């Protein structure tokens, strides 16, 4: 389904509410405005398979653009607005975009980008004037409102985070169906497994350009629910939004849990969270004690999944089963996980290896990079693919993550997985954020290093370093514990909460 279905049945139901301002976009408005934009793009010469780039903040117009493309057989390429202009221009040019829609709140950035994208023939800005762009509202007002006889289903074309090397476009095949026809795997999972439906009020606190927020909000709208989008994440504001809008479902990353858990108890207890039925989390492994604390606070409503933008596979676990299998990311709901050694051979239960997913076939490619597309495939099985994560399966088929292959520390010939140490340190009261990785060591090859962003009231220095080292040694084997701690003002994270550990490793490799 798509907004037009719900506009006919419930025209005044909110499709999207901005959490801070309370501004609302009804299904009637979303259907009408996305239709007008679709017709505008069609008149400009865009045809099925073309690409529309989106440089947006968290705003209602983002979903007008999304549905305009998806009801036209186009690709929507949502671009990270925290990148530099040259990086954004690279993505837009690499995607082959014919059109770009930008927010005036990013006006200076959008102007810089406009000078570097000669192949983009349609440029529109919403929320105000931007040099080099047409007026979005004027364009919509002049666009026809006839519904085309055929509305082929489009798709997203998203780019990898680019934490190592340049980002790569992940281009799926376009579905062979119209926008109102069923067949969307994610929509069905949300409906049947997560319990999403027309009564869902879904809180989205993350940036809209990221895969999960973009897709999950769209899926809620496909099902006729209401999305409540935060302009940006703030720990207390998130709790306030749950109470104010009677949120039923939400999605988070573990860093957000840590931020909320570190609120003063008087703040945490201030808000009525009783409407909250399902709290989905993903994107990064969640420390066991963090998740246990969240279940104690919110109740057994946490539902975790493990997946990737590429859509190679998916596992899932609810709170009850997680309490039986703490640390697991669940069993497969899409594809079958296979754990392999460096030679590609299967490993037995309990042994760590590279995680592959087996599917009947894969329907994506890295745009313009057939070598990278081949590199994620198993050397012997064309229908097995990996994102480079390490983990193991237990005897019952539950998957446990250990770390990214690239971040494994080899110290004295022994593998150490930084994630385990980060999980232990995450809730230390003097630590606001932490990264653990290997640094060169003449004797051991690599030594374990912790880089810490102290809590606001903590005093960095030798005393706090000794405290953190002792805390770690009390909780993990001594060979896994950090040998030293450095303090920084801020750790490099993406706006979606992923730690950009490669930048830290590179800094220490050079020093």
Number of C-alpha atoms within 10 A of each C-alpha: 18 23 27 24 17 23 21 12 12 16 18 14 19 23 31 26 23 20 24 15 9 13 13 18 22 20 28 21 20 26 23 21 23 26 27 23 26 31 22 21 22 13 12 13 12 22 14 18 17 19 26 29 30 25 25 26 22 19 20 18 22 22 22 22 24 26 30 28 31 25 25 29 27 27 27 27 28 27 24 23 22 14 11 13 18 15 18 23 21 17 23 27 17 15 25 18 23 23 21 25 24 27 25 22 16 17 19 13 21 27 17 17 21 19 12 16 21 11 12 18 13 18 20 21 26 22 16 12 16 23 13 15 20 16 17 20 16 11 15 19 13 11 18 14 17 10 12 12 6 12 18 22 23 29 24 24 26 28 25 18 16 11 14 11 8 13 17 21 22 22 21 20 14 19 15 12 15 18 24 16 12 13 14 13 11 13 23 16 15 16 16 11 12 17 14 23 19 15 13 21 27 29 29 27 26 23 24 29 23 19 20 21 20 19 19 20 25 21 25 26 28 24 23 28 24 27 28 27 26 24 18 18 17 14 19 16 16 20 19 20 22 24 17 13 16 18 24 20 23 23 22 24 20 20 22 20 17 21 15 20 17 17 13 10 10 8 14 17 12 12 15 15 18 13 14 20 19 22 23 18 21 19 19 20 24 24 22 18 16 19 21 19 15 18 17 10 12 15 16 19 17 23 22 24 22 22 18 16 17 23 16 24 23 19 20 22 22 19 18 14 13 22 16 9 16 17 20 27 25 24 20 19 16 18 19 18 27 24 24 21 14 8 8 16 15 14 16 15 15 15 14 19 25 26 26 27 22 22 16 9 12 18 12 17 19 21 19 14 12 10 10 13 16 14 12 15 19 19 13 9 10 15 16 24 26 22 19 15 16 24 23 25 24 14 10 8 16 21 28 22 24 21 21 17 16 11 19 18 23 17 20 13 10 13 11 22 23 24 22 19 25 18 19 18 26 22 20 17 12 20 20 22 24 24 23 26 25 24 21 16 12 7 9 12 14 18 23 24 23 25 19 25 20 21 16 9 10 13 13 18 11 11 9 17 19 13 11 22 18 14 15 20 16 11 13 14 10 13 14 22 26 23 14 14 22 14 18 13 9 13 19 14 14 14 15 23 16 17 19 17 19 14 15 18 17 11 11 13 11 6 7
